[in-house]
Amino acid sequence: MRIIRNRTSKILAASAVAIMLAPAALSAMPQQTVSANAVGTVSTTTPVYDSTGKANGVTLPGGSQWQLGQQITLNGVAHYQVGNNEYIPASVVTNVTGQSNSEDDTNTVGRYVSDNPDTGKTAVANTTLHIVDAYGNDTGATLPAGSAWKIGSILHANKMTYYQVGTNQFISTSDVTVENPTTTISDPYISTDANYGKTVTVKSAANVVNDNATATGVVLPVGSQWRIADFLFVNGKTYYKVATNEWISEDDITITGPATGSNGSYITNDSSNAGQTATTTATLKVLNGSGVPTGATLPSGTRWVLGPEVLHYDKQLFYQVATNEFVSAMYLNSDAGTSTSTSTSTTNTNTSANANSSLPTPGNGLTATMTKNQKVYNTSTNAYGQVLPAGSTWKIGSLVVNKYGSYWGQVSSNEWVWISAVQLNSGLNLKNNSYYEPDFATNVVDQ
């Protein structure tokens, strides 16, 4: 059963679950008409935020359906309006039907959770700390200056970093002092957001800096235009890449043009792939150069010649297999250094770049040893399957990270293990070696 509001009436209830709530709880649910054509399902119990990005104390039950209004960005994260001054993160809304505002993914690309070498250490608050949730939204709760807290993982959101101090509770890394720290969070880090590939116009003389944010002495003139790539975040400031080891501050530019595609897709050239053959490890949908499915598929186990173009779409890479035809790079194992005229090998590596690396990487020497008995996740059934015993070691063909910052390693064509429950034989940077699939293993059937 579902009850949703229409375009002209006030909301009655979220779902059958909401109907069973006490009258006081029902009166706290979102109560304003939202003019929209779209309806979406809340995938998990989620708090509701006001327009300032603070939680208002209301939660929506998982599985409930809501009519979706205007989409805005709060604390760097896209949210849908569901009531009068009430919003929920767009990333928890699934099965959207009807017309809605296009998703604002500008700030969700860089949101992820990473391991913290200082996990378990104590951090002392240098000032009153505002607690944010896993989406970077201010919860309204605070921790007093001088208080000490055990810290866990690092949340990257709002182009800032936070330490985990509790379930769905994070505090700014810049406002605490960690005992005997082994890492400096203020060190530069590079990532991508939805501005990658766009054109910008310099609005004030832009000083060019290098990868360490040190001025190079080069200044870009006002009015000049540049195509930007990754962003560099260091010392609380964001810079965009305009050339190799050259960056300019976001404060000095205005975005004046979209990326290649209206949906944020763009194509780059990678001559290192051209002419190589690759084997599909699953049945793959074929996309055109704009990231739109053509209706065609490539069967699992077939081999294809890769072209020089790479499609960047939906935070993923797609390799060219024909003119204006691309398939997911995550499910292609390339025969590095070979061509179709000479290769008959079925022993594959993940990418050509990995073949020459001395550091074990996915598809090139990376292995995972189970630290406990672990069920594998099977993508073909969306369910947990066989159990791999503690102490057993398996080759990792690919790495994936989902929207919750959870990493998974491929141990066979359709089977994956949770990286947090294994010991890798390599200290590689997980984020830089993983494909981003927002909904990967986020709704698994536990058999």
C-alpha positions as CSV (number, residue, x, y, z in Angstrom):
1,M,0.0,0.0,0.0
2,R,1.2,3.5,-0.7
3,I,-0.3,6.9,-0.1
4,I,1.3,9.9,-1.8
5,R,0.2,13.4,-2.1
6,N,-0.9,14.9,-5.5
7,R,0.1,18.2,-6.9
8,T,-2.7,20.2,-5.3
9,S,-3.5,18.5,-2.0
10,K,-1.5,18.3,1.3
11,I,0.2,15.1,2.1
12,L,-1.8,12.5,4.1
13,A,0.9,10.0,5.0
14,A,4.1,8.5,3.8
15,S,3.0,4.9,3.6
16,A,1.2,2.2,5.5
17,V,4.1,2.4,8.0
18,A,3.4,6.0,8.7
19,I,-0.4,5.3,9.2
20,M,0.5,3.3,12.3
21,L,2.4,6.1,13.9
22,A,0.9,8.0,16.8
23,P,-1.1,11.2,16.0
24,A,1.7,13.4,17.3
25,A,4.2,11.7,15.1
26,L,2.0,12.0,12.1
27,S,1.6,15.7,12.7
28,A,5.4,16.0,12.5
29,M,5.6,14.6,9.0
30,P,6.0,17.0,6.0
31,Q,2.8,18.8,5.4
32,Q,3.0,21.2,2.5
33,T,1.9,20.7,-1.1
34,V,5.0,20.3,-3.4
35,S,4.4,21.1,-7.0
36,A,6.1,18.3,-8.9
37,N,5.5,15.5,-11.2
38,A,8.0,13.1,-9.8
39,V,7.5,10.4,-7.1
40,G,10.3,8.6,-5.4
41,T,10.9,5.8,-2.8
42,V,13.0,6.4,0.3
43,S,15.5,3.5,0.3
44,T,16.3,3.7,4.0
45,T,15.1,5.5,7.1
46,T,16.4,9.1,6.6
47,P,16.3,12.3,8.6
48,V,14.6,15.4,7.2
49,Y,16.5,18.7,6.9
50,D,15.4,22.3,6.7
51,S,16.7,24.8,4.1
52,T,19.8,25.6,6.3
53,G,20.9,22.0,6.2
54,K,20.0,21.2,9.8
55,A,18.0,18.1,10.8
56,N,14.5,19.0,12.1
57,G,14.0,15.9,14.2
58,V,11.6,14.2,11.6
59,T,12.6,10.9,9.9
60,L,11.0,9.2,6.9
61,P,10.6,5.4,7.0
62,G,12.4,3.3,4.4
63,G,10.1,2.1,1.7
64,S,7.8,5.1,1.9
65,Q,7.0,7.1,-1.2
66,W,6.9,10.9,-1.6
67,Q,6.2,13.4,-4.3
68,L,9.4,15.2,-5.0
69,G,9.7,19.0,-5.4
70,Q,12.5,21.3,-6.2
71,Q,16.1,20.0,-5.8
72,I,18.5,22.1,-3.9
73,T,22.1,21.7,-2.5
74,L,22.5,21.6,1.2
75,N,26.0,21.4,2.8
76,G,27.3,20.3,-0.6
77,V,24.8,17.5,-1.1
78,A,21.8,17.4,-3.5
79,H,18.4,17.2,-1.7
80,Y,14.8,16.8,-2.8
81,Q,12.0,18.9,-1.3
82,V,9.3,16.8,0.3
83,G,7.5,19.4,2.4
84,N,7.4,23.0,3.7
85,N,11.1,23.8,4.3
86,E,11.8,20.0,4.4
87,Y,14.3,18.2,2.3
88,I,15.9,14.7,2.1
89,P,19.2,13.6,0.4
90,A,18.6,12.8,-3.3
91,S,21.0,9.9,-2.9
92,V,18.6,7.9,-0.7
93,V,15.7,8.4,-3.2
94,T,15.2,5.5,-5.6
95,N,12.7,4.4,-8.3
96,V,11.9,8.0,-9.3
97,T,9.0,8.2,-11.7
98,G,7.7,11.2,-13.6
99,Q,9.5,14.4,-14.4
100,S,11.8,15.9,-11.8
101,N,14.6,18.3,-11.8
102,S,17.8,16.8,-13.1
103,E,20.0,15.5,-10.3
104,D,22.5,17.9,-9.0
105,D,25.6,15.7,-8.7
106,T,28.1,18.5,-8.4
107,N,28.8,17.8,-4.8
108,T,28.1,14.1,-4.5
109,V,31.0,12.9,-6.7
110,G,33.5,13.8,-4.1
111,R,31.6,12.4,-1.1
112,Y,33.1,9.1,0.1
113,V,34.5,7.5,3.2
114,S,38.1,6.4,3.5
115,D,40.2,4.5,6.0
116,N,41.9,6.5,8.7
117,P,45.4,5.4,9.9
118,D,44.6,7.1,13.2
119,T,41.4,5.1,13.9
120,G,41.1,4.4,17.6
121,K,43.1,7.4,18.7
122,T,41.8,10.3,20.7
123,A,41.0,13.7,19.3
124,V,40.5,16.8,21.5
125,A,38.1,19.5,20.4
126,N,39.8,22.8,19.8
127,T,36.4,24.6,19.7
128,T,32.7,23.8,19.9
129,L,32.2,21.0,17.2
130,H,29.2,20.8,15.0
131,I,28.2,17.2,14.2
132,V,27.4,16.3,10.7
133,D,25.9,13.1,9.3
134,A,27.3,10.8,6.6
135,Y,26.1,13.2,3.9
136,G,27.8,16.2,5.5
137,N,24.6,17.7,6.8
138,D,24.6,19.6,10.1
139,T,22.6,17.5,12.6
140,G,22.2,20.5,15.0
141,A,24.1,18.6,17.7
142,T,27.4,19.9,19.1
143,L,30.4,18.7,21.2
144,P,32.0,21.1,23.7
145,A,35.4,22.5,23.3
146,G,38.0,20.5,25.3
147,S,36.1,17.3,25.0
148,A,38.0,14.2,23.8
149,W,36.6,11.5,21.4
150,K,37.8,8.3,19.8
151,I,37.9,8.7,16.1
152,G,37.2,6.3,13.2
153,S,36.9,6.6,9.4
154,I,37.3,9.8,7.4
155,L,34.3,11.3,5.6
156,H,35.0,13.4,2.5
157,A,32.1,15.8,1.9
158,N,31.5,19.5,1.1
159,K,35.1,19.5,-0.1
160,M,36.0,19.1,3.6
161,T,37.1,16.1,5.7
162,Y,35.5,14.8,8.9
163,Y,36.4,12.2,11.6
164,Q,33.7,9.6,12.6
165,V,33.0,9.8,16.3
166,G,29.8,7.7,16.4
167,T,27.1,6.1,14.3
168,N,26.3,8.5,11.5
169,Q,28.2,11.3,13.5
170,F,31.3,13.1,12.1
171,I,33.3,16.2,13.2
172,S,35.6,18.5,11.2
173,T,39.2,17.3,11.1
174,S,40.4,20.9,11.1
175,D,38.9,21.6,14.5
176,V,40.5,18.9,16.6
177,T,44.0,17.8,17.8
178,V,44.8,14.1,17.3
179,E,47.2,12.3,19.7
180,N,50.4,11.3,17.9
181,P,48.9,11.7,14.4
182,T,50.3,9.6,11.6
183,T,48.8,11.6,8.8
184,T,48.0,15.2,8.0
185,I,44.5,15.7,6.7
186,S,45.3,19.1,5.4
187,D,47.7,17.5,2.8
188,P,46.6,18.1,-0.8
189,Y,44.2,15.7,-2.3
190,I,42.9,15.4,-5.9
191,S,39.5,14.2,-7.0
192,T,36.9,15.0,-9.6
193,D,33.4,16.6,-9.5
194,A,30.7,17.3,-12.1
195,N,32.7,20.3,-13.4
196,Y,35.3,18.0,-15.0
197,G,35.5,18.8,-18.7
198,K,33.6,22.1,-18.5
199,T,34.8,25.5,-19.8
200,V,35.5,28.3,-17.5
201,T,36.2,32.0,-17.9
202,V,38.7,33.8,-15.8
203,K,36.9,36.7,-14.0
204,S,40.0,38.0,-12.1
205,A,43.7,37.6,-12.7
206,A,44.3,33.9,-11.9
207,N,47.6,32.9,-10.3
208,V,48.6,29.4,-11.5
209,V,49.8,27.0,-8.8
210,N,51.4,23.6,-8.9
211,D,50.2,20.3,-7.4
212,N,51.4,21.5,-3.9
213,A,49.4,24.8,-4.3
214,T,52.7,26.7,-4.7
215,A,52.5,29.7,-7.0
216,T,54.4,29.2,-10.3
217,G,54.6,32.8,-11.3
218,V,52.2,32.3,-14.2
219,V,49.0,34.4,-14.3
220,L,46.0,33.8,-16.6
221,P,44.4,37.0,-17.9
222,V,40.9,38.1,-17.2
223,G,38.5,36.9,-19.9
224,S,40.6,34.0,-21.1
225,Q,38.8,30.6,-21.3
226,W,40.0,27.2,-20.2
227,R,38.8,23.6,-20.1
228,I,39.2,22.3,-16.6
229,A,39.7,18.7,-15.3
230,D,40.3,17.4,-11.7
231,F,40.0,19.6,-8.6
232,L,42.8,20.0,-6.0
233,F,41.8,20.7,-2.4
234,V,44.4,22.0,0.0
235,N,44.5,24.4,2.9
236,G,40.8,24.9,2.7
237,K,40.8,26.1,-0.9
238,T,39.8,24.4,-4.2
239,Y,41.7,24.7,-7.4
240,Y,40.8,23.3,-10.9
241,K,43.3,21.8,-13.3
242,V,44.0,23.6,-16.5
243,A,47.2,21.8,-17.6
244,T,49.7,19.3,-16.3
245,N,50.7,20.4,-12.8
246,E,48.9,23.7,-13.3
247,W,45.8,24.8,-11.3
248,I,43.7,27.9,-10.7
249,S,41.5,28.9,-7.8
250,E,37.7,28.4,-8.1
251,D,37.5,32.0,-6.7
252,D,39.0,33.4,-9.9
253,I,36.7,31.6,-12.5
254,T,33.2,31.4,-13.7
255,I,31.8,28.3,-15.3
256,T,30.6,29.4,-18.7
257,G,30.0,26.2,-20.6
258,P,28.8,22.6,-20.1
259,A,30.9,19.5,-20.4
260,T,30.7,17.7,-23.8
261,G,27.3,16.2,-23.0
262,S,24.3,17.9,-21.4
263,N,24.2,15.1,-18.9
264,G,27.8,15.8,-17.8
265,S,29.4,13.1,-20.1
266,Y,32.5,13.8,-22.0
267,I,35.0,11.9,-24.1
268,T,38.8,11.8,-23.9
269,N,41.4,10.1,-26.0
270,D,43.7,7.4,-24.6
271,S,46.0,6.0,-27.3
272,S,47.4,3.4,-24.8
273,N,44.2,1.4,-25.2
274,A,43.9,1.7,-29.0
275,G,44.3,-1.6,-30.7
276,Q,44.3,-3.7,-27.5
277,T,41.8,-6.6,-27.1
278,A,39.6,-7.0,-24.0
279,T,37.4,-9.8,-22.8
280,T,34.0,-9.0,-21.2
281,T,33.4,-10.5,-17.8
282,A,29.7,-9.9,-17.8
283,T,26.9,-9.2,-20.3
284,L,27.4,-5.4,-21.0
285,K,25.0,-2.7,-22.2
286,V,26.4,-0.7,-25.1
287,L,26.2,3.1,-24.6
288,N,26.6,5.8,-27.3
289,G,28.9,8.8,-26.9
290,S,26.4,10.6,-24.7
291,G,26.0,7.8,-22.2
292,V,22.6,6.7,-23.5
293,P,22.0,2.9,-23.9
294,T,21.7,1.9,-27.6
295,G,19.7,-1.3,-26.8
296,A,22.6,-3.5,-27.8
297,T,24.6,-5.8,-25.5
298,L,28.0,-7.6,-25.6
299,P,27.9,-11.2,-24.4
300,S,30.0,-12.2,-21.4
301,G,33.3,-13.9,-22.4
302,T,33.6,-12.2,-25.9
303,R,36.7,-10.3,-27.0
304,W,36.7,-6.8,-28.6
305,V,39.2,-4.4,-30.0
306,L,39.4,-1.2,-27.9
307,G,39.4,2.2,-29.7
308,P,41.3,5.3,-28.6
309,E,38.3,7.1,-27.0
310,V,37.1,6.9,-23.4
311,L,33.6,7.9,-22.3
312,H,33.3,9.5,-18.9
313,Y,29.7,9.3,-17.6
314,D,27.9,8.8,-14.3
315,K,31.3,8.8,-12.5
316,Q,32.4,5.7,-14.5
317,L,34.7,4.9,-17.4
318,F,33.5,3.3,-20.6
319,Y,35.8,2.0,-23.3
320,Q,35.2,2.4,-27.0
321,V,34.5,-0.9,-28.9
322,A,33.1,0.7,-32.1
323,T,32.2,4.1,-33.6
324,N,30.0,5.8,-31.0
325,E,29.7,2.6,-29.0
326,F,31.1,2.2,-25.4
327,V,30.9,-0.4,-22.6
328,S,31.8,-0.3,-18.9
329,A,35.6,-0.5,-18.3
330,M,34.9,-2.3,-15.0
331,Y,33.8,-5.5,-16.7
332,L,36.5,-5.5,-19.4
333,N,39.8,-7.4,-18.8
334,S,42.4,-6.2,-21.3
335,D,45.1,-8.3,-22.8
336,A,47.8,-5.7,-22.2
337,G,50.2,-5.1,-25.0
338,T,48.5,-7.4,-27.5
339,S,46.4,-6.9,-30.6
340,T,43.7,-9.0,-32.2
341,S,46.0,-10.2,-34.9
342,T,48.5,-11.8,-32.5
343,S,46.7,-12.5,-29.2
344,T,45.0,-15.8,-28.3
345,S,45.7,-15.6,-24.5
346,T,42.9,-15.7,-22.0
347,T,45.1,-14.5,-19.1
348,N,44.1,-10.9,-18.7
349,T,45.0,-7.9,-16.6
350,N,42.7,-5.1,-15.5
351,T,44.3,-2.2,-17.4
352,S,47.4,-1.7,-19.6
353,A,48.8,0.8,-17.0
354,N,48.7,-1.8,-14.3
355,A,50.8,-4.3,-16.3
356,N,54.0,-2.3,-15.7
357,S,53.3,-1.5,-12.1
358,S,55.5,-3.0,-9.3
359,L,52.7,-2.4,-6.8
360,P,50.0,-5.1,-6.9
361,T,46.8,-3.6,-8.4
362,P,43.4,-5.0,-9.4
363,G,43.9,-7.6,-12.1
364,N,47.7,-7.4,-11.7
365,G,48.8,-9.3,-8.6
366,L,46.4,-7.8,-6.0
367,T,45.1,-10.5,-3.6
368,A,42.8,-10.5,-0.6
369,T,43.1,-12.8,2.4
370,M,39.9,-13.3,4.3
371,T,40.2,-12.1,7.9
372,K,37.0,-14.0,8.8
373,N,34.5,-16.3,7.0
374,Q,32.8,-14.1,4.5
375,K,29.8,-14.6,2.2
376,V,30.5,-13.3,-1.3
377,Y,28.1,-10.9,-3.1
378,N,26.8,-12.3,-6.4
379,T,25.9,-9.5,-8.9
380,S,23.9,-11.8,-11.1
381,T,21.5,-12.7,-8.3
382,N,21.9,-9.6,-6.1
383,A,22.3,-11.9,-3.1
384,Y,25.0,-13.3,-0.9
385,G,26.2,-16.7,-1.9
386,Q,29.0,-19.1,-1.0
387,V,31.2,-18.5,2.0
388,L,35.0,-18.0,1.7
389,P,36.8,-19.3,4.7
390,A,39.0,-17.2,7.0
391,G,42.6,-17.4,5.9
392,S,41.9,-18.2,2.3
393,T,43.5,-15.9,-0.4
394,W,41.9,-14.8,-3.6
395,K,42.9,-12.7,-6.7
396,I,41.1,-9.4,-7.0
397,G,40.2,-8.5,-10.6
398,S,38.5,-5.1,-10.0
399,L,37.6,-2.8,-7.1
400,V,34.3,-0.9,-6.7
401,V,33.2,1.8,-4.3
402,N,29.5,2.6,-3.7
403,K,27.9,5.8,-2.5
404,Y,28.4,4.9,1.1
405,G,32.1,4.6,0.7
406,S,32.0,0.8,0.9
407,Y,34.7,-1.0,-1.2
408,W,34.2,-4.4,-2.9
409,G,36.7,-6.6,-4.7
410,Q,35.9,-8.9,-7.6
411,V,37.0,-12.6,-7.0
412,S,35.2,-14.1,-10.0
413,S,33.0,-12.9,-12.9
414,N,30.0,-12.2,-10.7
415,E,31.3,-12.6,-7.1
416,W,32.6,-9.9,-4.9
417,V,34.0,-9.6,-1.3
418,W,33.8,-6.8,1.1
419,I,37.2,-5.2,1.4
420,S,36.8,-4.2,5.0
421,A,36.8,-7.9,5.9
422,V,40.0,-8.8,4.1
423,Q,43.7,-8.1,4.2
424,L,45.1,-6.9,0.9
425,N,48.7,-7.6,-0.2
426,S,49.1,-4.0,-1.4
427,G,49.0,-0.6,0.3
428,L,47.5,0.9,-2.8
429,N,45.1,3.9,-2.7
430,L,41.7,2.3,-2.8
431,K,39.9,5.4,-4.1
432,N,42.3,5.9,-7.0
433,N,42.0,2.2,-8.1
434,S,38.2,1.8,-7.7
435,Y,35.3,2.3,-10.0
436,Y,32.5,4.3,-8.6
437,E,29.1,2.6,-8.8
438,P,26.7,4.5,-6.5
439,D,24.2,1.6,-5.8
440,F,26.6,-1.3,-5.9
441,A,25.6,-3.8,-3.2
442,T,23.4,-1.3,-1.4
443,N,20.2,-3.4,-1.5
444,V,21.5,-7.0,-1.2
445,V,19.1,-10.0,-0.6
446,D,20.6,-11.9,2.3
447,Q,19.7,-15.5,1.7
